[in-house]
Amino acid sequence: RPATATHVDTDLVVAPLHGIERDEGLLVARGEAALDATVAGRDESLDLALLRVPGLGPSPLTLADNEDAD
């Protein structure tokens, strides 16, 4: 079932748990590529799953420097 996920680390994404029907055999699309993924963890109370996606590469997210926060 298609779901939106957030790329949070080199090989990790967070996705809605209700969109995950199994722990293995999942695919994550990045551009034209489809990468194999497995569930690394889940939080049912927040409806979130952490997926491990080998070969995903660096996250596009960057953390703000506390000195830059106003």
PyMOL Python script that loads the backbone (N, CA, C, O; Angstrom):
from pymol import cmd

cmd.read_pdbstr("""\
ATOM      1  N   ARG A   1       0.850  -1.161   0.000  1.00  0.00           N
ATOM      2  CA  ARG A   1       0.000   0.000   0.000  1.00  0.00           C
ATOM      3  C   ARG A   1       0.902   1.232   0.000  1.00  0.00           C
ATOM      4  O   ARG A   1       1.801   1.308   0.837  1.00  0.00           O
ATOM      5  N   PRO A   2       0.709   2.189  -0.889  1.00  0.00           N
ATOM      6  CA  PRO A   2       1.563   3.385  -0.942  1.00  0.00           C
ATOM      7  C   PRO A   2       1.384   4.258   0.299  1.00  0.00           C
ATOM      8  O   PRO A   2       0.280   4.389   0.826  1.00  0.00           O
ATOM      9  N   ALA A   3       2.479   4.847   0.751  1.00  0.00           N
ATOM     10  CA  ALA A   3       2.462   5.771   1.885  1.00  0.00           C
ATOM     11  C   ALA A   3       3.633   6.735   1.742  1.00  0.00           C
ATOM     12  O   ALA A   3       4.638   6.412   1.110  1.00  0.00           O
ATOM     13  N   THR A   4       3.501   7.889   2.317  1.00  0.00           N
ATOM     14  CA  THR A   4       4.581   8.868   2.322  1.00  0.00           C
ATOM     15  C   THR A   4       5.508   8.570   3.492  1.00  0.00           C
ATOM     16  O   THR A   4       5.054   8.234   4.585  1.00  0.00           O
ATOM     17  N   ALA A   5       6.816   8.697   3.253  1.00  0.00           N
ATOM     18  CA  ALA A   5       7.805   8.462   4.304  1.00  0.00           C
ATOM     19  C   ALA A   5       8.768   9.640   4.355  1.00  0.00           C
ATOM     20  O   ALA A   5       8.900  10.388   3.387  1.00  0.00           O
ATOM     21  N   THR A   6       9.440   9.797   5.494  1.00  0.00           N
ATOM     22  CA  THR A   6      10.422  10.865   5.671  1.00  0.00           C
ATOM     23  C   THR A   6      11.799  10.252   5.852  1.00  0.00           C
ATOM     24  O   THR A   6      12.005   9.423   6.738  1.00  0.00           O
ATOM     25  N   HIS A   7      12.736  10.658   5.016  1.00  0.00           N
ATOM     26  CA  HIS A   7      14.119  10.190   5.038  1.00  0.00           C
ATOM     27  C   HIS A   7      14.834  10.913   6.172  1.00  0.00           C
ATOM     28  O   HIS A   7      15.022  12.128   6.104  1.00  0.00           O
ATOM     29  N   VAL A   8      15.245  10.174   7.234  1.00  0.00           N
ATOM     30  CA  VAL A   8      15.793  10.816   8.423  1.00  0.00           C
ATOM     31  C   VAL A   8      17.268  10.529   8.698  1.00  0.00           C
ATOM     32  O   VAL A   8      17.886  11.226   9.502  1.00  0.00           O
ATOM     33  N   ASP A   9      17.840   9.520   8.050  1.00  0.00           N
ATOM     34  CA  ASP A   9      19.255   9.205   8.273  1.00  0.00           C
ATOM     35  C   ASP A   9      19.762   8.440   7.065  1.00  0.00           C
ATOM     36  O   ASP A   9      19.003   8.173   6.133  1.00  0.00           O
ATOM     37  N   THR A  10      21.039   8.085   7.073  1.00  0.00           N
ATOM     38  CA  THR A  10      21.667   7.458   5.918  1.00  0.00           C
ATOM     39  C   THR A  10      20.889   6.282   5.368  1.00  0.00           C
ATOM     40  O   THR A  10      20.777   6.137   4.150  1.00  0.00           O
ATOM     41  N   ASP A  11      20.348   5.435   6.234  1.00  0.00           N
ATOM     42  CA  ASP A  11      19.585   4.279   5.755  1.00  0.00           C
ATOM     43  C   ASP A  11      18.256   4.111   6.479  1.00  0.00           C
ATOM     44  O   ASP A  11      17.751   2.996   6.603  1.00  0.00           O
ATOM     45  N   LEU A  12      17.686   5.225   6.961  1.00  0.00           N
ATOM     46  CA  LEU A  12      16.454   5.144   7.737  1.00  0.00           C
ATOM     47  C   LEU A  12      15.383   6.104   7.218  1.00  0.00           C
ATOM     48  O   LEU A  12      15.674   7.239   6.838  1.00  0.00           O
ATOM     49  N   VAL A  13      14.149   5.627   7.212  1.00  0.00           N
ATOM     50  CA  VAL A  13      12.995   6.473   6.924  1.00  0.00           C
ATOM     51  C   VAL A  13      11.921   6.196   7.961  1.00  0.00           C
ATOM     52  O   VAL A  13      11.863   5.105   8.528  1.00  0.00           O
ATOM     53  N   VAL A  14      11.074   7.182   8.207  1.00  0.00           N
ATOM     54  CA  VAL A  14       9.925   7.040   9.101  1.00  0.00           C
ATOM     55  C   VAL A  14       8.677   7.083   8.232  1.00  0.00           C
ATOM     56  O   VAL A  14       8.535   7.954   7.374  1.00  0.00           O
ATOM     57  N   ALA A  15       7.776   6.134   8.460  1.00  0.00           N
ATOM     58  CA  ALA A  15       6.552   6.027   7.669  1.00  0.00           C
ATOM     59  C   ALA A  15       5.379   5.765   8.605  1.00  0.00           C
ATOM     60  O   ALA A  15       5.581   5.333   9.740  1.00  0.00           O
ATOM     61  N   PRO A  16       4.165   6.018   8.149  1.00  0.00           N
ATOM     62  CA  PRO A  16       3.000   5.697   8.983  1.00  0.00           C
ATOM     63  C   PRO A  16       2.852   4.183   9.132  1.00  0.00           C
ATOM     64  O   PRO A  16       2.877   3.445   8.147  1.00  0.00           O
ATOM     65  N   LEU A  17       2.701   3.740  10.355  1.00  0.00           N
ATOM     66  CA  LEU A  17       2.600   2.310  10.637  1.00  0.00           C
ATOM     67  C   LEU A  17       1.384   1.688   9.969  1.00  0.00           C
ATOM     68  O   LEU A  17       1.447   0.535   9.543  1.00  0.00           O
ATOM     69  N   HIS A  18       0.282   2.416   9.865  1.00  0.00           N
ATOM     70  CA  HIS A  18      -0.922   1.830   9.271  1.00  0.00           C
ATOM     71  C   HIS A  18      -0.739   1.507   7.780  1.00  0.00           C
ATOM     72  O   HIS A  18      -1.547   0.781   7.202  1.00  0.00           O
ATOM     73  N   GLY A  19       0.320   2.046   7.157  1.00  0.00           N
ATOM     74  CA  GLY A  19       0.602   1.740   5.756  1.00  0.00           C
ATOM     75  C   GLY A  19       1.521   0.539   5.576  1.00  0.00           C
ATOM     76  O   GLY A  19       1.814   0.153   4.445  1.00  0.00           O
ATOM     77  N   ILE A  20       1.979  -0.055   6.672  1.00  0.00           N
ATOM     78  CA  ILE A  20       2.914  -1.182   6.635  1.00  0.00           C
ATOM     79  C   ILE A  20       2.159  -2.451   6.984  1.00  0.00           C
ATOM     80  O   ILE A  20       1.606  -2.561   8.078  1.00  0.00           O
ATOM     81  N   GLU A  21       2.128  -3.408   6.071  1.00  0.00           N
ATOM     82  CA  GLU A  21       1.394  -4.654   6.308  1.00  0.00           C
ATOM     83  C   GLU A  21       2.299  -5.830   6.673  1.00  0.00           C
ATOM     84  O   GLU A  21       1.813  -6.883   7.087  1.00  0.00           O
ATOM     85  N   ARG A  22       3.618  -5.655   6.522  1.00  0.00           N
ATOM     86  CA  ARG A  22       4.560  -6.731   6.856  1.00  0.00           C
ATOM     87  C   ARG A  22       5.897  -6.101   7.258  1.00  0.00           C
ATOM     88  O   ARG A  22       6.096  -4.900   7.073  1.00  0.00           O
ATOM     89  N   ASP A  23       6.808  -6.901   7.803  1.00  0.00           N
ATOM     90  CA  ASP A  23       8.097  -6.384   8.266  1.00  0.00           C
ATOM     91  C   ASP A  23       9.196  -6.457   7.212  1.00  0.00           C
ATOM     92  O   ASP A  23      10.187  -5.734   7.311  1.00  0.00           O
ATOM     93  N   GLU A  24       9.041  -7.306   6.217  1.00  0.00           N
ATOM     94  CA  GLU A  24      10.072  -7.478   5.183  1.00  0.00           C
ATOM     95  C   GLU A  24       9.417  -7.426   3.812  1.00  0.00           C
ATOM     96  O   GLU A  24       8.194  -7.487   3.685  1.00  0.00           O
ATOM     97  N   GLY A  25      10.254  -7.314   2.795  1.00  0.00           N
ATOM     98  CA  GLY A  25       9.730  -7.298   1.436  1.00  0.00           C
ATOM     99  C   GLY A  25       9.068  -5.982   1.073  1.00  0.00           C
ATOM    100  O   GLY A  25       8.194  -5.936   0.207  1.00  0.00           O
ATOM    101  N   LEU A  26       9.487  -4.910   1.740  1.00  0.00           N
ATOM    102  CA  LEU A  26       8.942  -3.580   1.466  1.00  0.00           C
ATOM    103  C   LEU A  26       9.817  -2.868   0.444  1.00  0.00           C
ATOM    104  O   LEU A  26      10.995  -3.195   0.298  1.00  0.00           O
ATOM    105  N   LEU A  27       9.260  -1.918  -0.250  1.00  0.00           N
ATOM    106  CA  LEU A  27      10.006  -1.100  -1.197  1.00  0.00           C
ATOM    107  C   LEU A  27       9.836   0.371  -0.856  1.00  0.00           C
ATOM    108  O   LEU A  27       8.741   0.823  -0.523  1.00  0.00           O
ATOM    109  N   VAL A  28      10.940   1.114  -0.946  1.00  0.00           N
ATOM    110  CA  VAL A  28      10.917   2.563  -0.773  1.00  0.00           C
ATOM    111  C   VAL A  28      11.376   3.167  -2.086  1.00  0.00           C
ATOM    112  O   VAL A  28      12.432   2.802  -2.604  1.00  0.00           O
ATOM    113  N   ALA A  29      10.595   4.085  -2.625  1.00  0.00           N
ATOM    114  CA  ALA A  29      10.943   4.749  -3.881  1.00  0.00           C
ATOM    115  C   ALA A  29      11.716   6.021  -3.579  1.00  0.00           C
ATOM    116  O   ALA A  29      11.322   6.819  -2.729  1.00  0.00           O
ATOM    117  N   ARG A  30      12.825   6.196  -4.289  1.00  0.00           N
ATOM    118  CA  ARG A  30      13.604   7.438  -4.207  1.00  0.00           C
ATOM    119  C   ARG A  30      13.949   7.809  -5.631  1.00  0.00           C
ATOM    120  O   ARG A  30      14.813   7.189  -6.251  1.00  0.00           O
ATOM    121  N   GLY A  31      13.284   8.805  -6.144  1.00  0.00           N
ATOM    122  CA  GLY A  31      13.450   9.157  -7.543  1.00  0.00           C
ATOM    123  C   GLY A  31      12.936   8.012  -8.393  1.00  0.00           C
ATOM    124  O   GLY A  31      11.804   7.563  -8.216  1.00  0.00           O
ATOM    125  N   GLU A  32      13.756   7.540  -9.308  1.00  0.00           N
ATOM    126  CA  GLU A  32      13.380   6.422 -10.172  1.00  0.00           C
ATOM    127  C   GLU A  32      13.728   5.063  -9.565  1.00  0.00           C
ATOM    128  O   GLU A  32      13.328   4.027 -10.097  1.00  0.00           O
ATOM    129  N   ALA A  33      14.476   5.059  -8.447  1.00  0.00           N
ATOM    130  CA  ALA A  33      14.928   3.810  -7.833  1.00  0.00           C
ATOM    131  C   ALA A  33      13.894   3.271  -6.847  1.00  0.00           C
ATOM    132  O   ALA A  33      13.204   4.042  -6.180  1.00  0.00           O
ATOM    133  N   ALA A  34      13.790   1.956  -6.758  1.00  0.00           N
ATOM    134  CA  ALA A  34      12.981   1.272  -5.746  1.00  0.00           C
ATOM    135  C   ALA A  34      13.936   0.434  -4.907  1.00  0.00           C
ATOM    136  O   ALA A  34      14.573  -0.488  -5.417  1.00  0.00           O
ATOM    137  N   LEU A  35      14.034   0.754  -3.619  1.00  0.00           N
ATOM    138  CA  LEU A  35      14.988   0.099  -2.725  1.00  0.00           C
ATOM    139  C   LEU A  35      14.274  -0.807  -1.739  1.00  0.00           C
ATOM    140  O   LEU A  35      13.195  -0.474  -1.248  1.00  0.00           O
ATOM    141  N   ASP A  36      14.884  -1.964  -1.446  1.00  0.00           N
ATOM    142  CA  ASP A  36      14.333  -2.897  -0.466  1.00  0.00           C
ATOM    143  C   ASP A  36      14.403  -2.290   0.933  1.00  0.00           C
ATOM    144  O   ASP A  36      15.373  -1.614   1.274  1.00  0.00           O
ATOM    145  N   ALA A  37      13.381  -2.533   1.730  1.00  0.00           N
ATOM    146  CA  ALA A  37      13.324  -2.001   3.092  1.00  0.00           C
ATOM    147  C   ALA A  37      12.759  -3.045   4.039  1.00  0.00           C
ATOM    148  O   ALA A  37      11.994  -3.920   3.636  1.00  0.00           O
ATOM    149  N   THR A  38      13.146  -2.940   5.309  1.00  0.00           N
ATOM    150  CA  THR A  38      12.599  -3.779   6.372  1.00  0.00           C
ATOM    151  C   THR A  38      12.240  -2.894   7.555  1.00  0.00           C
ATOM    152  O   THR A  38      12.813  -1.819   7.733  1.00  0.00           O
ATOM    153  N   VAL A  39      11.298  -3.346   8.357  1.00  0.00           N
ATOM    154  CA  VAL A  39      10.911  -2.597   9.556  1.00  0.00           C
ATOM    155  C   VAL A  39      11.996  -2.775  10.611  1.00  0.00           C
ATOM    156  O   VAL A  39      12.330  -3.898  10.989  1.00  0.00           O
ATOM    157  N   ALA A  40      12.548  -1.648  11.084  1.00  0.00           N
ATOM    158  CA  ALA A  40      13.568  -1.670  12.133  1.00  0.00           C
ATOM    159  C   ALA A  40      12.943  -1.416  13.501  1.00  0.00           C
ATOM    160  O   ALA A  40      13.510  -1.796  14.526  1.00  0.00           O
ATOM    161  N   GLY A  41      11.778  -0.774  13.518  1.00  0.00           N
ATOM    162  CA  GLY A  41      11.095  -0.496  14.771  1.00  0.00           C
ATOM    163  C   GLY A  41       9.722   0.080  14.497  1.00  0.00           C
ATOM    164  O   GLY A  41       9.426   0.516  13.385  1.00  0.00           O
ATOM    165  N   ARG A  42       8.895   0.076  15.515  1.00  0.00           N
ATOM    166  CA  ARG A  42       7.539   0.602  15.357  1.00  0.00           C
ATOM    167  C   ARG A  42       7.066   1.190  16.676  1.00  0.00           C
ATOM    168  O   ARG A  42       7.467   0.750  17.754  1.00  0.00           O
ATOM    169  N   ASP A  43       6.205   2.196  16.568  1.00  0.00           N
ATOM    170  CA  ASP A  43       5.559   2.786  17.735  1.00  0.00           C
ATOM    171  C   ASP A  43       4.073   2.860  17.414  1.00  0.00           C
ATOM    172  O   ASP A  43       3.619   3.759  16.706  1.00  0.00           O
ATOM    173  N   GLU A  44       3.328   1.905  17.943  1.00  0.00           N
ATOM    174  CA  GLU A  44       1.899   1.825  17.635  1.00  0.00           C
ATOM    175  C   GLU A  44       1.126   3.014  18.184  1.00  0.00           C
ATOM    176  O   GLU A  44       0.141   3.431  17.575  1.00  0.00           O
ATOM    177  N   SER A  45       1.544   3.576  19.321  1.00  0.00           N
ATOM    178  CA  SER A  45       0.815   4.710  19.895  1.00  0.00           C
ATOM    179  C   SER A  45       0.942   5.965  19.035  1.00  0.00           C
ATOM    180  O   SER A  45       0.039   6.803  19.031  1.00  0.00           O
ATOM    181  N   LEU A  46       2.051   6.105  18.306  1.00  0.00           N
ATOM    182  CA  LEU A  46       2.243   7.248  17.403  1.00  0.00           C
ATOM    183  C   LEU A  46       1.930   6.907  15.952  1.00  0.00           C
ATOM    184  O   LEU A  46       1.955   7.785  15.090  1.00  0.00           O
ATOM    185  N   ASP A  47       1.632   5.623  15.672  1.00  0.00           N
ATOM    186  CA  ASP A  47       1.358   5.150  14.320  1.00  0.00           C
ATOM    187  C   ASP A  47       2.552   5.397  13.388  1.00  0.00           C
ATOM    188  O   ASP A  47       2.390   5.839  12.251  1.00  0.00           O
ATOM    189  N   LEU A  48       3.772   5.097  13.908  1.00  0.00           N
ATOM    190  CA  LEU A  48       4.990   5.298  13.123  1.00  0.00           C
ATOM    191  C   LEU A  48       5.798   4.017  13.030  1.00  0.00           C
ATOM    192  O   LEU A  48       5.842   3.220  13.967  1.00  0.00           O
ATOM    193  N   ALA A  49       6.437   3.834  11.883  1.00  0.00           N
ATOM    194  CA  ALA A  49       7.374   2.726  11.690  1.00  0.00           C
ATOM    195  C   ALA A  49       8.709   3.299  11.230  1.00  0.00           C
ATOM    196  O   ALA A  49       8.745   4.239  10.436  1.00  0.00           O
ATOM    197  N   LEU A  50       9.794   2.737  11.725  1.00  0.00           N
ATOM    198  CA  LEU A  50      11.136   3.090  11.288  1.00  0.00           C
ATOM    199  C   LEU A  50      11.590   2.002  10.327  1.00  0.00           C
ATOM    200  O   LEU A  50      11.644   0.829  10.697  1.00  0.00           O
ATOM    201  N   LEU A  51      11.912   2.380   9.107  1.00  0.00           N
ATOM    202  CA  LEU A  51      12.337   1.425   8.091  1.00  0.00           C
ATOM    203  C   LEU A  51      13.826   1.561   7.822  1.00  0.00           C
ATOM    204  O   LEU A  51      14.349   2.668   7.699  1.00  0.00           O
ATOM    205  N   ARG A  52      14.504   0.418   7.731  1.00  0.00           N
ATOM    206  CA  ARG A  52      15.921   0.396   7.338  1.00  0.00           C
ATOM    207  C   ARG A  52      15.965   0.136   5.839  1.00  0.00           C
ATOM    208  O   ARG A  52      15.390  -0.831   5.339  1.00  0.00           O
ATOM    209  N   VAL A  53      16.671   1.037   5.125  1.00  0.00           N
ATOM    210  CA  VAL A  53      16.738   0.982   3.666  1.00  0.00           C
ATOM    211  C   VAL A  53      18.201   1.046   3.241  1.00  0.00           C
ATOM    212  O   VAL A  53      18.716   2.138   3.001  1.00  0.00           O
ATOM    213  N   PRO A  54      18.897  -0.114   3.139  1.00  0.00           N
ATOM    214  CA  PRO A  54      20.290  -0.106   2.713  1.00  0.00           C
ATOM    215  C   PRO A  54      20.439   0.544   1.334  1.00  0.00           C
ATOM    216  O   PRO A  54      19.649   0.293   0.424  1.00  0.00           O
ATOM    217  N   GLY A  55      21.469   1.383   1.201  1.00  0.00           N
ATOM    218  CA  GLY A  55      21.742   2.027  -0.073  1.00  0.00           C
ATOM    219  C   GLY A  55      20.974   3.312  -0.295  1.00  0.00           C
ATOM    220  O   GLY A  55      21.055   3.901  -1.373  1.00  0.00           O
ATOM    221  N   LEU A  56      20.229   3.758   0.705  1.00  0.00           N
ATOM    222  CA  LEU A  56      19.419   4.966   0.553  1.00  0.00           C
ATOM    223  C   LEU A  56      20.281   6.211   0.399  1.00  0.00           C
ATOM    224  O   LEU A  56      19.940   7.108  -0.372  1.00  0.00           O
ATOM    225  N   GLY A  57      21.385   6.275   1.121  1.00  0.00           N
ATOM    226  CA  GLY A  57      22.256   7.440   1.035  1.00  0.00           C
ATOM    227  C   GLY A  57      21.929   8.472   2.098  1.00  0.00           C
ATOM    228  O   GLY A  57      21.027   8.267   2.910  1.00  0.00           O
ATOM    229  N   PRO A  58      22.659   9.584   2.098  1.00  0.00           N
ATOM    230  CA  PRO A  58      22.478  10.598   3.132  1.00  0.00           C
ATOM    231  C   PRO A  58      21.095  11.244   3.083  1.00  0.00           C
ATOM    232  O   PRO A  58      20.477  11.373   2.026  1.00  0.00           O
ATOM    233  N   SER A  59      20.644  11.637   4.248  1.00  0.00           N
ATOM    234  CA  SER A  59      19.343  12.305   4.353  1.00  0.00           C
ATOM    235  C   SER A  59      19.439  13.726   3.825  1.00  0.00           C
ATOM    236  O   SER A  59      20.457  14.389   4.020  1.00  0.00           O
ATOM    237  N   PRO A  60      18.400  14.201   3.162  1.00  0.00           N
ATOM    238  CA  PRO A  60      18.391  15.598   2.734  1.00  0.00           C
ATOM    239  C   PRO A  60      18.095  16.563   3.881  1.00  0.00           C
ATOM    240  O   PRO A  60      18.212  17.777   3.712  1.00  0.00           O
ATOM    241  N   LEU A  61      17.709  16.030   5.058  1.00  0.00           N
ATOM    242  CA  LEU A  61      17.421  16.892   6.201  1.00  0.00           C
ATOM    243  C   LEU A  61      18.715  17.357   6.848  1.00  0.00           C
ATOM    244  O   LEU A  61      19.676  16.593   6.940  1.00  0.00           O
ATOM    245  N   THR A  62      18.742  18.599   7.292  1.00  0.00           N
ATOM    246  CA  THR A  62      19.892  19.110   8.037  1.00  0.00           C
ATOM    247  C   THR A  62      19.383  19.676   9.353  1.00  0.00           C
ATOM    248  O   THR A  62      18.296  20.251   9.415  1.00  0.00           O
ATOM    249  N   LEU A  63      20.170  19.511  10.391  1.00  0.00           N
ATOM    250  CA  LEU A  63      19.791  20.018  11.703  1.00  0.00           C
ATOM    251  C   LEU A  63      20.233  21.471  11.831  1.00  0.00           C
ATOM    252  O   LEU A  63      21.317  21.843  11.383  1.00  0.00           O
ATOM    253  N   ALA A  64      19.383  22.284  12.446  1.00  0.00           N
ATOM    254  CA  ALA A  64      19.724  23.681  12.677  1.00  0.00           C
ATOM    255  C   ALA A  64      20.772  23.771  13.766  1.00  0.00           C
ATOM    256  O   ALA A  64      20.750  23.003  14.729  1.00  0.00           O
ATOM    257  N   ASP A  65      21.671  24.691  13.614  1.00  0.00           N
ATOM    258  CA  ASP A  65      22.677  24.978  14.627  1.00  0.00           C
ATOM    259  C   ASP A  65      22.014  25.853  15.683  1.00  0.00           C
ATOM    260  O   ASP A  65      21.349  26.828  15.334  1.00  0.00           O
ATOM    261  N   ASN A  66      22.180  25.530  16.972  1.00  0.00           N
ATOM    262  CA  ASN A  66      21.546  26.312  18.035  1.00  0.00           C
ATOM    263  C   ASN A  66      21.919  27.783  17.971  1.00  0.00           C
ATOM    264  O   ASN A  66      21.131  28.633  18.386  1.00  0.00           O
ATOM    265  N   GLU A  67      23.102  28.104  17.461  1.00  0.00           N
ATOM    266  CA  GLU A  67      23.523  29.493  17.358  1.00  0.00           C
ATOM    267  C   GLU A  67      22.689  30.249  16.330  1.00  0.00           C
ATOM    268  O   GLU A  67      22.554  31.470  16.407  1.00  0.00           O
ATOM    269  N   ASP A  68      22.124  29.511  15.359  1.00  0.00           N
ATOM    270  CA  ASP A  68      21.306  30.149  14.323  1.00  0.00           C
ATOM    271  C   ASP A  68      19.877  30.381  14.767  1.00  0.00           C
ATOM    272  O   ASP A  68      19.155  31.155  14.138  1.00  0.00           O
ATOM    273  N   ALA A  69      19.452  29.725  15.841  1.00  0.00           N
ATOM    274  CA  ALA A  69      18.061  29.851  16.296  1.00  0.00           C
ATOM    275  C   ALA A  69      17.852  31.197  16.983  1.00  0.00           C
ATOM    276  O   ALA A  69      18.641  31.601  17.837  1.00  0.00           O
ATOM    277  N   ASP A  70      16.811  31.864  16.609  1.00  0.00           N
ATOM    278  CA  ASP A  70      16.489  33.156  17.250  1.00  0.00           C
ATOM    279  C   ASP A  70      15.154  33.092  17.923  1.00  0.00           C
ATOM    280  O   ASP A  70      14.713  34.078  18.514  1.00  0.00           O
TER     281      ASP A  70
END
""", "prot")
cmd.dss("prot")
cmd.show_as("cartoon", "prot")
cmd.util.cbc("prot")
cmd.orient("prot")
